[in-house]
Amino acid sequence: SSSAFTPSFAHTKKNSRHSTSAIFNAADFKVAYDLNPRNTFLLDIREPDEWAEAHLSIATPNPLTVLSSGKWMDTTTGKYYPGTFPIDRFTGVSIVKNAKIYVHCKMGDRAKEGVEMLEQMGYSEVVALAETFDELVAAQLCDIISGEVQSLTDG
């Protein structure tokens, strides 16, 4: 089956469990976000001090340390796994499983780790962005702002 969640250029990741995994870029995110902003998320998994220094105004903060804390249960197997579901900063509740999630960090390694965790949690349309944080800033997707998250639902 063909998915609308197709990258503008595809590179298969080596040593990946998912042979269809590809690298997505800022342009892919922008197209998806423009089509469906309520179901498309830019998940920033940098730490709170990095977020406070500068972040993309449309990003949702969810530090990898928070994402990897806690435990969740797979309801089909009853097994517990490490991790905490990502929170939508505009609603204050977990991001829905069918959302398109583009993950970014400072350099890319944490984003890939976050994608693997989210896939294990059942998110099927989640990818790491190819760009570093500085490259995303240069892409001018949105305003760049600084300051700490005031609450889960700050805007």
N, CA, C and O of each residue as an XYZ file, in Angstrom:
620
protein
N       0.832     -1.184      0.000
C       0.000      0.000      0.000
C       0.877      1.246      0.000
O       1.941      1.264      0.618
N       0.439      2.258     -0.676
C       1.187      3.508     -0.768
C       0.741      4.443      0.343
O      -0.446      4.522      0.657
N       1.683      5.143      0.929
C       1.372      6.046      2.026
C       1.629      7.480      1.606
O       2.533      7.754      0.816
N       0.827      8.397      2.139
C       1.068      9.818      1.904
C       2.274     10.279      2.700
O       2.762     11.395      2.521
N       2.748      9.411      3.579
C       3.886      9.724      4.434
C       5.148      9.246      3.728
O       5.832      8.338      4.202
N       5.448      9.868      2.590
C       6.577      9.466      1.754
C       7.583     10.600      1.698
O       7.206     11.746      1.453
N       8.857     10.302      1.921
C       9.869     11.362      1.909
C      10.129     11.888      0.506
O       9.857     11.209     -0.484
N      10.656     13.103      0.430
C      10.998     13.674     -0.862
C      12.202     12.966     -1.470
O      12.353     12.928     -2.691
N      13.050     12.410     -0.626
C      14.159     11.584     -1.101
C      14.344     10.485     -0.072
O      14.367     10.750      1.130
N      14.476      9.262     -0.537
C      14.532      8.135      0.381
C      15.916      7.505      0.404
O      16.539      7.293     -0.637
N      16.374      7.217      1.586
C      17.620      6.482      1.809
C      17.302      5.423      2.847
O      16.854      5.736      3.950
N      17.532      4.188      2.494
C      17.267      3.129      3.471
C      18.340      3.170      4.535
O      19.527      3.271      4.225
N      17.923      3.093      5.802
C      18.875      3.070      6.909
C      19.488      1.684      7.013
O      18.783      0.682      6.889
N      20.764      1.621      7.235
C      21.432      0.343      7.436
C      21.199     -0.133      8.860
O      21.020      0.673      9.773
N      21.203     -1.437      9.044
C      21.035     -2.059     10.356
C      19.721     -1.671     11.017
O      19.649     -1.597     12.244
N      18.700     -1.426     10.241
C      17.395     -1.058     10.798
C      16.455     -2.248     10.734
O      16.522     -3.063      9.813
N      15.581     -2.337     11.719
C      14.566     -3.383     11.713
C      13.535     -3.101     10.640
O      12.841     -4.016     10.198
N      13.421     -1.870     10.216
C      12.392     -1.474      9.262
C      13.036     -1.182      7.912
O      13.703     -0.161      7.746
N      12.838     -2.068      6.960
C      13.463     -1.891      5.655
C      12.898     -0.689      4.908
O      13.519     -0.203      3.963
N      11.729     -0.204      5.321
C      11.133      0.940      4.640
C      11.521      2.273      5.282
O      11.079      3.327      4.825
N      12.333      2.240      6.326
C      12.717      3.483      6.988
C      13.461      4.392      6.012
O      14.264      3.930      5.201
N      13.187      5.651      6.102
C      13.803      6.612      5.199
C      14.159      7.870      5.967
O      13.734      8.066      7.105
N      14.931      8.702      5.333
C      15.310      9.973      5.930
C      14.362     11.047      5.392
O      14.164     11.173      4.184
N      13.792     11.804      6.304
C      12.889     12.875      5.920
C      13.565     14.210      6.216
O      14.466     14.292      7.051
N      13.116     15.258      5.516
C      13.727     16.557      5.750
C      12.672     17.605      6.094
O      11.475     17.321      6.137
N      13.144     18.804      6.335
C      12.267     19.899      6.758
C      11.172     20.177      5.741
O      10.053     20.523      6.119
N      11.476     20.032      4.463
C      10.463     20.266      3.427
C       9.332     19.248      3.533
O       8.168     19.590      3.324
N       9.668     17.997      3.858
C       8.643     16.967      4.045
C       7.724     17.348      5.207
O       6.502     17.244      5.106
N       8.330     17.790      6.306
C       7.535     18.209      7.464
C       6.617     19.362      7.083
O       5.431     19.345      7.415
N       7.144     20.352      6.399
C       6.376     21.546      6.052
C       5.158     21.187      5.206
O       4.072     21.720      5.434
N       5.324     20.291      4.234
C       4.205     19.863      3.388
C       3.136     19.185      4.249
O       1.954     19.511      4.146
N       3.554     18.242      5.096
C       2.600     17.516      5.950
C       1.906     18.467      6.923
O       0.697     18.373      7.134
N       2.675     19.382      7.514
C       2.119     20.323      8.486
C       1.106     21.254      7.823
O       0.049     21.533      8.389
N       1.430     21.732      6.626
C       0.507     22.618      5.911
C      -0.798     21.898      5.555
O      -1.865     22.510      5.555
N      -0.711     20.594      5.253
C      -1.891     19.810      4.901
C      -2.752     19.480      6.116
O      -3.980     19.477      6.023
N      -2.111     19.200      7.267
C      -2.860     18.764      8.439
C      -2.115     19.150      9.722
O      -1.511     18.289     10.362
N      -2.150     20.422     10.102
C      -1.379     20.866     11.267
C      -1.822     20.238     12.590
O      -1.013     20.141     13.513
N      -3.065     19.814     12.709
C      -3.555     19.228     13.961
C      -3.078     17.796     14.176
O      -3.124     17.288     15.297
N      -2.620     17.141     13.108
C      -2.197     15.747     13.219
C      -0.742     15.555     12.777
O      -0.316     14.437     12.487
N       0.009     16.651     12.729
C       1.411     16.614     12.332
C       2.223     17.313     13.419
O       1.962     18.467     13.758
N       3.202     16.606     13.956
C       3.972     17.133     15.080
C       5.458     17.181     14.774
O       6.016     16.276     14.154
N       6.082     18.258     15.224
C       7.531     18.385     15.204
C       7.964     18.200     16.655
O       7.842     19.113     17.473
N       8.466     17.022     16.959
C       8.818     16.669     18.332
C      10.287     16.999     18.584
O      11.177     16.414     17.967
N      10.530     17.934     19.490
C      11.887     18.354     19.860
C      12.299     17.557     21.089
O      11.764     17.767     22.177
N      13.252     16.639     20.917
C      13.622     15.797     22.060
C      14.939     16.229     22.706
O      15.596     15.454     23.400
N      15.307     17.494     22.455
C      16.452     18.044     23.178
C      16.051     18.283     24.633
O      14.869     18.273     24.977
N      17.033     18.492     25.456
C      16.787     18.682     26.896
C      16.248     20.093     27.177
O      16.386     20.985     26.340
N      15.627     20.299     28.365
C      15.002     21.592     28.679
C      15.930     22.802     28.552
O      15.487     23.869     28.127
N      17.200     22.657     28.910
C      18.113     23.795     28.776
C      18.345     24.152     27.308
O      18.494     25.324     26.964
N      18.376     23.131     26.445
C      18.539     23.384     25.004
C      17.280     24.052     24.451
O      17.364     24.984     23.651
N      16.106     23.566     24.887
C      14.825     24.152     24.460
C      14.761     25.618     24.879
O      14.381     26.474     24.081
N      15.132     25.913     26.126
C      15.068     27.279     26.645
C      15.984     28.220     25.867
O      15.664     29.392     25.672
N      17.125     27.695     25.426
C      18.082     28.517     24.673
C      17.474     28.977     23.349
O      17.584     30.149     22.990
N      16.833     28.062     22.625
C      16.167     28.389     21.358
C      15.390     27.172     20.885
O      15.859     26.038     20.989
N      14.185     27.426     20.359
C      13.400     26.329     19.788
C      12.493     26.862     18.688
O      12.233     28.062     18.595
N      12.024     25.945     17.867
C      11.110     26.285     16.787
C       9.720     26.485     17.391
O       9.263     25.661     18.182
N       9.058     27.562     17.026
C       7.779     27.905     17.660
C       6.700     26.843     17.469
O       5.797     26.742     18.300
N       6.766     26.056     16.411
C       5.750     25.034     16.176
C       6.132     23.673     16.757
O       5.382     22.706     16.622
N       7.290     23.597     17.397
C       7.750     22.318     17.954
C       7.048     21.997     19.273
O       6.578     22.886     19.982
N       6.992     20.719     19.573
C       6.469     20.229     20.842
C       7.639     19.664     21.631
O       8.315     18.755     21.149
N       7.902     20.180     22.843
C       9.043     19.680     23.610
C       8.739     18.331     24.264
O       7.683     18.137     24.866
N       9.674     17.424     24.132
C       9.558     16.140     24.816
C      10.963     15.580     24.922
O      11.360     14.750     24.103
N      11.726     16.021     25.919
C      13.124     15.600     26.049
C      13.272     14.080     26.047
O      12.433     13.365     26.596
N      14.332     13.600     25.431
C      14.572     12.159     25.379
C      14.630     11.568     26.783
O      14.192     10.437     26.993
N      15.167     12.321     27.752
C      15.225     11.802     29.124
C      13.827     11.576     29.691
O      13.628     10.661     30.489
N      12.852     12.400     29.289
C      11.468     12.225     29.734
C      10.825     11.083     28.941
O      10.156     10.217     29.504
N      11.040     11.101     27.627
C      10.481     10.064     26.757
C      10.931      8.673     27.193
O      10.166      7.713     27.105
N      12.167      8.565     27.660
C      12.705      7.260     28.040
C      12.481      6.920     29.515
O      12.880      5.849     29.971
N      11.844      7.830     30.262
C      11.560      7.545     31.675
C      10.201      6.854     31.793
O       9.429      6.830     30.835
N       9.922      6.313     32.931
C       8.629      5.678     33.157
C       8.511      4.327     32.465
O       9.482      3.800     31.921
N       7.308      3.785     32.498
C       7.021      2.499     31.872
C       5.630      2.543     31.264
O       4.749      3.263     31.734
N       5.451      1.769     30.224
C       4.127      1.615     29.630
C       3.892      0.142     29.354
O       4.838     -0.634     29.218
N       2.608     -0.242     29.270
C       2.270     -1.637     29.052
C       1.686     -1.852     27.663
O       0.781     -1.134     27.237
N       2.208     -2.836     26.974
C       1.654     -3.257     25.694
C       0.370     -4.026     26.016
O       0.426     -5.095     26.624
N      -0.775     -3.494     25.616
C      -2.053     -4.109     25.986
C      -2.302     -5.435     25.287
O      -3.151     -6.210     25.728
N      -1.577     -5.713     24.200
C      -1.774     -6.998     23.527
C      -0.973     -8.117     24.183
O      -1.383     -9.277     24.151
N       0.170     -7.773     24.779
C       1.021     -8.808     25.385
C       1.054     -8.739     26.899
O       1.402     -9.719     27.559
N       0.696     -7.589     27.457
C       0.775     -7.408     28.899
C       2.187     -7.136     29.391
O       2.423     -7.046     30.596
N       3.136     -7.004     28.449
C       4.534     -6.736     28.816
C       4.739     -5.235     29.026
O       4.119     -4.402     28.364
N       5.626     -4.921     29.965
C       5.982     -3.522     30.234
C       7.269     -3.159     29.515
O       8.183     -3.973     29.389
N       7.319     -1.927     29.049
C       8.491     -1.411     28.346
C       8.850     -0.050     28.931
O       7.992      0.639     29.484
N      10.122      0.337     28.809
C      10.496      1.674     29.277
C       9.949      2.742     28.344
O       9.862      2.543     27.132
N       9.586      3.864     28.917
C       9.156      4.984     28.093
C       7.908      5.667     28.605
O       7.137      5.098     29.377
N       7.722      6.902     28.158
C       6.565      7.722     28.487
C       6.037      8.295     27.183
O       6.810      8.824     26.384
N       4.747      8.200     26.957
C       4.173      8.690     25.706
C       4.357     10.207     25.574
O       4.261     10.938     26.560
N       4.622     10.670     24.350
C       4.835     12.111     24.140
C       3.535     12.889     24.330
O       2.454     12.422     23.970
N       3.662     14.076     24.898
C       2.520     14.939     25.184
C       2.427     16.053     24.139
O       3.428     16.681     23.796
N       1.230     16.284     23.646
C       0.944     17.384     22.724
C       0.877     18.656     23.560
O      -0.005     18.792     24.408
N       1.779     19.568     23.336
C       1.823     20.763     24.188
C       0.617     21.670     24.021
O       0.368     22.528     24.868
N      -0.130     21.496     22.949
C      -1.297     22.351     22.731
C      -2.569     21.783     23.367
O      -3.532     22.518     23.583
N      -2.577     20.472     23.670
C      -3.758     19.871     24.299
C      -3.455     19.342     25.695
O      -4.368     19.192     26.507
N      -2.187     19.056     25.987
C      -1.808     18.523     27.289
C      -2.050     17.031     27.443
O      -1.895     16.493     28.539
N      -2.430     16.348     26.358
C      -2.636     14.896     26.404
C      -1.680     14.204     25.435
O      -1.035     14.850     24.609
N      -1.601     12.887     25.551
C      -0.700     12.129     24.682
C      -1.022     12.362     23.212
O      -2.184     12.475     22.823
N       0.020     12.431     22.417
C      -0.144     12.537     20.967
C      -0.796     11.247     20.474
O      -0.398     10.153     20.874
N      -1.791     11.377     19.611
C      -2.512     10.211     19.102
C      -1.600      9.324     18.252
O      -0.679      9.807     17.593
N      -1.874      8.028     18.283
C      -1.015      7.044     17.611
C      -0.953      7.205     16.094
O       0.041      6.817     15.481
N      -1.997      7.771     15.473
C      -1.983      7.900     14.019
C      -1.421      9.243     13.544
O      -1.500      9.565     12.359
N      -0.859     10.019     14.458
C      -0.268     11.315     14.089
C       1.019     11.103     13.296
O       1.699     10.085     13.428
N       1.321     12.082     12.484
C       2.606     12.100     11.787
C       3.572     12.856     12.695
O       3.351     14.023     13.017
N       4.638     12.181     13.100
C       5.580     12.784     14.041
C       6.952     12.860     13.398
O       7.516     11.847     12.982
N       7.477     14.066     13.322
C       8.831     14.318     12.824
C       9.663     14.664     14.044
O       9.348     15.617     14.756
N      10.719     13.904     14.296
C      11.517     14.064     15.504
C      12.822     14.776     15.164
O      13.466     14.470     14.160
N      13.204     15.730     16.012
C      14.497     16.386     15.813
C      15.188     16.598     17.150
O      14.559     16.622     18.208
N      16.499     16.751     17.065
C      17.324     17.069     18.231
C      18.420     18.013     17.741
O      18.238     18.698     16.734
N      19.526     18.056     18.422
C      20.595     18.973     18.016
C      21.365     18.454     16.801
O      21.594     19.189     15.841
N      21.767     17.164     16.855
C      22.610     16.621     15.792
C      22.012     15.415     15.052
O      22.459     15.098     13.949
N      21.020     14.743     15.629
C      20.367     13.638     14.940
C      20.360     12.300     15.652
O      19.452     11.496     15.440
N      21.358     12.043     16.499
C      21.429     10.740     17.164
C      20.267     10.511     18.124
O      19.671      9.434     18.124
N      19.940     11.503     18.937
C      18.831     11.353     19.882
C      17.503     11.211     19.149
O      16.608     10.500     19.606
N      17.377     11.891     18.008
C      16.140     11.789     17.225
C      15.931     10.347     16.763
O      14.817      9.828     16.836
N      16.981      9.710     16.295
C      16.869      8.316     15.844
C      16.494      7.408     17.010
O      15.681      6.498     16.849
N      17.074      7.645     18.170
C      16.752      6.863     19.367
C      15.284      7.078     19.752
O      14.582      6.129     20.102
N      14.833      8.321     19.683
C      13.446      8.639     19.988
C      12.475      7.966     19.029
O      11.424      7.481     19.446
N      12.821      7.935     17.752
C      11.978      7.276     16.747
C      11.811      5.798     17.089
O      10.702      5.265     17.026
N      12.901      5.140     17.449
C      12.829      3.718     17.797
C      11.897      3.491     18.989
O      11.109      2.546     18.992
N      11.987      4.358     20.002
C      11.111      4.233     21.176
C       9.646      4.434     20.788
O       8.774      3.675     21.211
N       9.388      5.456     19.984
C       8.015      5.753     19.580
C       7.429      4.634     18.722
O       6.249      4.306     18.843
N       8.247      4.057     17.865
C       7.775      2.926     17.061
C       7.398      1.759     17.970
O       6.384      1.098     17.745
N       8.204      1.508     18.984
C       7.899      0.429     19.923
C       6.592      0.701     20.657
O       5.862     -0.230     20.999
N       6.292      1.985     20.902
C       5.058      2.373     21.584
C       3.833      2.271     20.684
O       2.706      2.430     21.153
N       4.043      2.009     19.402
C       2.916      1.846     18.490
C       2.674      2.993     17.531
O       1.698      2.974     16.781
N       3.541      3.992     17.541
C       3.413      5.089     16.577
C       3.967      4.588     15.244
O       5.124      4.178     15.162
N       3.140      4.624     14.206
C       3.558      4.053     12.922
C       4.098      5.091     11.948
O       4.833      4.749     11.022
N       3.742      6.346     12.148
C       4.190      7.378     11.218
C       5.106      8.362     11.939
O       4.763      9.526     12.146
N       6.269      7.866     12.312
C       7.248      8.665     13.043
C       8.606      8.514     12.376
O       9.049      7.404     12.080
N       9.264      9.655     12.143
C      10.562      9.665     11.474
C      11.474     10.717     12.090
O      11.015     11.692     12.686
N      12.763     10.499     11.936
C      13.757     11.494     12.347
C      14.017     12.424     11.172
O      14.110     11.981     10.027
N      14.132     13.701     11.459
C      14.493     14.646     10.404
C      15.989     14.572     10.137
O      16.779     14.332     11.049
N      16.369     14.778      8.892
C      17.768     14.700      8.479
C      18.584     15.887      9.002
O      19.783     15.761      9.252
N      17.928     17.033      9.164
C      18.646     18.252      9.518
C      19.031     18.312     10.990
O      18.340     17.772     11.854
N      20.152     18.983     11.256
C      20.521     19.328     12.623
C      19.617     20.479     13.055
O      18.911     21.058     12.230
N      19.636     20.810     14.346
C      18.824     21.927     14.820
C      19.199     23.210     14.083
O      18.315     23.949     13.651
N      20.491     23.484     13.932
C      20.926     24.704     13.244
C      20.438     24.740     11.791
O      20.103     25.804     11.270
N      20.400     23.575     11.145
C      19.895     23.515      9.767
C      18.393     23.765      9.724
O      17.895     24.377      8.779
N      17.666     23.299     10.737
C      16.226     23.575     10.799
C      15.978     25.064     11.004
O      15.063     25.634     10.410
N      16.788     25.685     11.839
C      16.682     27.136     12.044
C      16.902     27.851     10.713
O      16.145     28.752     10.354
N      17.943     27.444      9.983
C      18.279     28.066      8.694
C      17.181     27.838      7.646
O      17.029     28.643      6.727
N      16.422     26.754      7.779
C      15.352     26.450      6.825
C      14.156     27.391      6.976
O      13.273     27.410      6.119
N      14.122     28.169      8.056
C      13.079     29.175      8.300
C      11.668     28.597      8.213
O      10.801     29.157      7.544
N      11.446     27.471      8.894
C      10.111     26.857      8.940
C       9.120     27.716      9.705
O       7.932     27.757      9.388
N       9.637     28.409     10.729
C       8.783     29.185     11.614
C       9.677     30.104     12.441
O      10.892     30.151     12.246
N       9.063     30.826     13.357
C       9.831     31.684     14.254
C      10.672     30.837     15.202
O      10.298     29.720     15.558
N      11.812     31.391     15.601
C      12.682     30.764     16.599
C      12.504     31.581     17.871
O      12.687     32.799     17.866
N      12.146     30.907     18.955
C      11.935     31.611     20.208
C      12.767     30.983     21.311
O      13.268     29.867     21.171
N      12.908     31.707     22.401
C      13.652     31.184     23.529
C      12.772     31.258     24.770
O      11.752     31.948     24.789
N      13.181     30.542     25.791
C      12.426     30.540     27.028
C      11.950     29.145     27.363
O      11.787     28.295     26.487
N      11.729     28.924     28.651
C      11.320     27.618     29.131
C       9.855     27.371     28.837
O       9.084     28.306     28.622
N       9.483     26.106     28.829
C       8.098     25.728     28.682
C       7.369     26.158     29.948
O       7.768     25.777     31.048
N       6.319     26.938     29.808
C       5.589     27.425     30.978
C       4.663     26.379     31.558
O       4.468     26.318     32.771
N       4.087     25.544     30.685
C       3.217     24.454     31.102
C       3.114     23.498     29.931
O       3.612     23.791     28.844
N       2.479     22.369     30.138
C       2.330     21.427     29.037
C       1.543     21.997     27.892
O       1.662     21.522     26.763
N       0.735     23.011     28.154
C      -0.108     23.555     27.101
C       0.245     24.997     26.760
O      -0.629     25.778     26.383
N       1.530     25.357     26.892
C       1.853     26.735     26.512
C       1.820     26.849     24.999
O       2.014     25.859     24.295
N       1.577     28.041     24.501
C       1.404     28.196     23.072
C       2.406     28.987     22.388
O       2.329     29.165     21.173
